[in-house]
Amino acid sequence: MIDKEKTALFIGNRDCYQVKEADIEQVIITAIENVIEIFLNGGQGYFDKTCAVIVHRLKKTYPHIKSILVIPYRDFKVFNDSLFDEIIYPFESHTFSCYTYKSGSPKRNRWAVDHSSVAICYVYRAGGAERTLKYAKKQNLIIVDLTKGA
């Protein structure tokens, strides 16, 4: 079971190449030092992949943290399953559990927001990441915006 108060998710446009890895790492360390133990990752795009690598690396220093990949549909292609402690598909018990690429990602993103208290973001243009960030703000998550430093 996921403890919402100890959980953060990553929100970023697929092509967030401008963000610095050191900045992401510092934000994750700060989150860990402020009770975050679980990191939810969507596994799509450069930002998610970079965050997964950093959390995996930080497990050496903070062995209690967990990295969870939340997949949006059953045949999702995982880029590197060894980076994650767990891979979940949160819709197994739903009547419509075979979400497609187009409908699965937004449903997965809303689920991740609903199960988190912190959103670590790099969103610089319109799209799914922007909609997820707006939803996170509406749900009163703590927003850590890495685009402000770019």
N, C-alpha and C positions, 0 to 999 in steps of 0.2 A: 504494500500500500504506500502511496506517495503522500508525504506530509507537505501540504501546500506551503506552509510557513518556512520550510527548509528547502524549497525548490525554486530554481531559476530556469528560464528558457532563453534560447537564443533566437533573435529575429533579425534577419538581414536579407538584402537583395542578393540574388545568386552571384552577381558579379562584383562583389565588394572587394576589389583588389586594392583600394586606396587605404584600407584600414591597416594599422601597424600591429603585428603580432605581439610586440611588447606591450602595447596599450591594452589589447584584449587580455593578455596574461595578468596584467596588474588589476584590471577590473574583476577578473575571476578570483584572484587571491583576496581582494577586498571582500568579495561576496562570501567566500569561505570563512574569512575571519569575522564575518557578521552573520553567522549561523547557516549559510547555505551549504547543503550537503549533496543535493541532487541537481544535476544539470540535464534538462531535456533538450534534445537536439533533433532537428527535422531531417538532417542528412542530405540536404539539397543545396548545392552551390558552394562557392569558395568560403563564404563566411562560416557556414555550418561545419564544413570540413576542417577549417583552421581552428575553430573552437573545440571540436572533438579531439584534435591532436593535442591542443594545449591542456585540456582537462585530463587526458590520458597521461600526459607527461607529469602533471601536477600530482597525480596519484602517488608518485614516489615520495613526495613531501607530505601529502595529506591523504593517507591511505583510506580514510573513512568516507571520502567523497565517491559519488556514483555518477556515471555517465550513461544516460538512457536514450537510445534512439527510438523515436516514436514514428512508426511508418504509417503512411496515409492509405495504403492499399496492400493487399496480400502479396502481389508479385513485385513489390518495390525492390529495386536493385541497390543493395547496400554496398557502399564504396569500400569499407574496410571494417568488418564486424569485430575485429580484435580491439578496436578502439573503445568499444562499448561494453559495459558490465551487463547490459540487458537490452534486448530489442523487443519492443512491445507494439502490438496492434490493438488499440483500445476499443475497437468496435466489434469484437467477436460476439458479444451477447446481443447486439442490435439486430433487428430484422433485416436491415439493409447493410450487411457487413462487407459486401464486395464493392467498395467505393472505387471509382476510376481515378485516373490521374487528375482530371479536371475538377472533380468534386471532392476527392479525398484529401488533398492538401489543405483547403480551407477548413474542412471539418477537423482534421488533425491539429491545425494551428489553434483553432478555438478551444479544443480539448486541452492543449498544452497551456494556454493562457489560463483556463479555468482551474488548472492544477498547479499553478505557480503563484509566487508572491513577488518575484522580481523578473524583469525582462531586460536582458543585455542586448542592445540593438545597434545595428549599423544600417540605417534605412535612409537612402538619399534620393529615391525616385518613387513614382507611383507604381502600384502593383500589389501583389499578394502580401508582401512584407509590410507595406504601408497600411493595408487594411488590418493586418494582424496587430500592428503597433497601435492603431486607433482603438481596436477592441481592447487591448491591454490597458490603455489609458482609461477607457470607459469602465473597466473592471477594477480600477484603482491599484494596479500593480506599481511597484517602485520601478521607475524607468531609468536605466543607465544608458545614456545615448552617446555612443562612441563617435558619431558623425560630428559632434561639436568640436572635437579635437583635430579633425581632419582638415 
